[in-house]
Amino acid sequence: MATFTNSICISRLPSLSLILTIYINSVIADMTPATNAFWIWAGFVMPTLAGSALWSARPRKDAWKIFFITSGYQFLLFMIFASIIKAWM
Protein backbone atom coordinates (compact mmCIF):
# COMPACT_ATOMS: atom_id res chain seq x y z
CA MET A 1 0.00 0.00 0.00
CA ALA A 2 2.88 2.38 0.71
CA THR A 3 4.10 1.96 -2.87
CA PHE A 4 0.75 3.15 -4.22
CA THR A 5 0.70 6.12 -1.85
CA ASN A 6 4.26 7.09 -2.79
CA SER A 7 3.43 6.71 -6.46
CA ILE A 8 0.39 8.99 -6.14
CA CYS A 9 2.44 11.62 -4.30
CA ILE A 10 5.24 11.48 -6.87
CA SER A 11 2.78 11.75 -9.76
CA ARG A 12 1.76 15.21 -8.48
CA LEU A 13 5.29 16.64 -8.73
CA PRO A 14 5.30 17.46 -12.49
CA SER A 15 2.24 19.65 -12.24
CA LEU A 16 3.51 21.34 -9.08
CA SER A 17 6.89 21.95 -10.68
CA LEU A 18 5.34 23.41 -13.81
CA ILE A 19 3.03 25.66 -11.78
CA LEU A 20 5.93 26.91 -9.64
CA THR A 21 8.16 27.52 -12.66
CA ILE A 22 5.47 29.48 -14.49
CA TYR A 23 4.55 31.46 -11.36
CA ILE A 24 8.15 32.26 -10.48
CA ASN A 25 8.90 33.26 -14.07
CA SER A 26 5.92 35.61 -14.11
CA VAL A 27 6.70 37.18 -10.72
CA ILE A 28 10.50 37.16 -10.83
CA ALA A 29 11.54 37.94 -14.38
CA ASP A 30 15.23 37.20 -13.83
CA MET A 31 14.99 33.49 -12.95
CA THR A 32 18.32 31.88 -13.76
CA PRO A 33 18.74 28.94 -16.18
CA ALA A 34 20.06 26.85 -13.26
CA THR A 35 16.83 27.44 -11.33
CA ASN A 36 14.78 26.49 -14.38
CA ALA A 37 16.92 23.38 -14.84
CA PHE A 38 16.38 22.42 -11.20
CA TRP A 39 12.60 22.73 -11.42
CA ILE A 40 12.45 20.82 -14.68
CA TRP A 41 14.60 18.06 -13.17
CA ALA A 42 12.60 18.00 -9.91
CA GLY A 43 9.26 17.97 -11.69
CA PHE A 44 9.80 15.70 -14.66
CA VAL A 45 13.01 13.65 -14.44
CA MET A 46 13.13 12.80 -10.74
CA PRO A 47 9.50 11.53 -10.46
CA THR A 48 10.00 9.27 -13.47
CA LEU A 49 13.15 7.79 -11.97
CA ALA A 50 11.51 7.49 -8.54
CA GLY A 51 8.57 5.64 -10.08
CA SER A 52 10.90 3.15 -11.68
CA ALA A 53 12.64 2.65 -8.32
CA LEU A 54 9.30 2.15 -6.56
CA TRP A 55 8.11 -0.50 -9.01
CA SER A 56 11.47 -2.18 -9.62
CA ALA A 57 11.81 -5.93 -9.10
CA ARG A 58 15.20 -5.32 -7.49
CA PRO A 59 15.61 -5.35 -3.71
CA ARG A 60 14.43 -2.03 -2.25
CA LYS A 61 17.90 -0.95 -1.09
CA ASP A 62 19.48 -1.61 -4.51
CA ALA A 63 16.64 0.12 -6.36
CA TRP A 64 17.08 3.29 -4.32
CA LYS A 65 20.86 3.23 -4.73
CA ILE A 66 20.38 3.11 -8.49
CA PHE A 67 17.77 5.87 -8.23
CA PHE A 68 20.15 8.21 -6.37
CA ILE A 69 23.02 7.52 -8.76
CA THR A 70 20.87 7.98 -11.86
CA SER A 71 18.99 11.04 -10.61
CA GLY A 72 22.23 12.63 -9.43
CA TYR A 73 23.73 12.06 -12.86
CA GLN A 74 20.68 13.57 -14.56
CA PHE A 75 20.74 16.54 -12.16
CA LEU A 76 24.42 17.14 -12.95
CA LEU A 77 23.67 17.03 -16.69
CA PHE A 78 20.83 19.54 -16.31
CA MET A 79 23.12 21.90 -14.39
CA ILE A 80 25.83 21.56 -17.06
CA PHE A 81 23.24 22.25 -19.77
CA ALA A 82 22.04 25.30 -17.84
CA SER A 83 25.62 26.59 -17.56
CA ILE A 84 26.17 26.15 -21.30
CA ILE A 85 22.90 27.91 -22.10
CA LYS A 86 23.75 30.78 -19.72
CA ALA A 87 27.19 31.19 -21.30
CA TRP A 88 25.65 31.08 -24.77
CA MET A 89 23.01 33.70 -23.93
C-alpha positions in Angstrom: 0.0 0.0 0.0 2.9 2.4 0.7 4.1 2.0 -2.9 0.7 3.1 -4.2 0.7 6.1 -1.8 4.3 7.1 -2.8 3.4 6.7 -6.5 0.4 9.0 -6.1 2.4 11.6 -4.3 5.2 11.5 -6.9 2.8 11.8 -9.8 1.8 15.2 -8.5 5.3 16.6 -8.7 5.3 17.5 -12.5 2.2 19.7 -12.2 3.5 21.3 -9.1 6.9 22.0 -10.7 5.3 23.4 -13.8 3.0 25.7 -11.8 5.9 26.9 -9.6 8.2 27.5 -12.7 5.5 29.5 -14.5 4.5 31.5 -11.4 8.2 32.3 -10.5 8.9 33.3 -14.1 5.9 35.6 -14.1 6.7 37.2 -10.7 10.5 37.2 -10.8 11.5 37.9 -14.4 15.2 37.2 -13.8 15.0 33.5 -13.0 18.3 31.9 -13.8 18.7 28.9 -16.2 20.1 26.9 -13.3 16.8 27.4 -11.3 14.8 26.5 -14.4 16.9 23.4 -14.8 16.4 22.4 -11.2 12.6 22.7 -11.4 12.4 20.8 -14.7 14.6 18.1 -13.2 12.6 18.0 -9.9 9.3 18.0 -11.7 9.8 15.7 -14.7 13.0 13.6 -14.4 13.1 12.8 -10.7 9.5 11.5 -10.5 10.0 9.3 -13.5 13.1 7.8 -12.0 11.5 7.5 -8.5 8.6 5.6 -10.1 10.9 3.2 -11.7 12.6 2.7 -8.3 9.3 2.2 -6.6 8.1 -0.5 -9.0 11.5 -2.2 -9.6 11.8 -5.9 -9.1 15.2 -5.3 -7.5 15.6 -5.3 -3.7 14.4 -2.0 -2.3 17.9 -1.0 -1.1 19.5 -1.6 -4.5 16.6 0.1 -6.4 17.1 3.3 -4.3 20.9 3.2 -4.7 20.4 3.1 -8.5 17.8 5.9 -8.2 20.2 8.2 -6.4 23.0 7.5 -8.8 20.9 8.0 -11.9 19.0 11.0 -10.6 22.2 12.6 -9.4 23.7 12.1 -12.9 20.7 13.6 -14.6 20.7 16.5 -12.2 24.4 17.1 -13.0 23.7 17.0 -16.7 20.8 19.5 -16.3 23.1 21.9 -14.4 25.8 21.6 -17.1 23.2 22.2 -19.8 22.0 25.3 -17.8 25.6 26.6 -17.6 26.2 26.1 -21.3 22.9 27.9 -22.1 23.7 30.8 -19.7 27.2 31.2 -21.3 25.6 31.1 -24.8 23.0 33.7 -23.9 
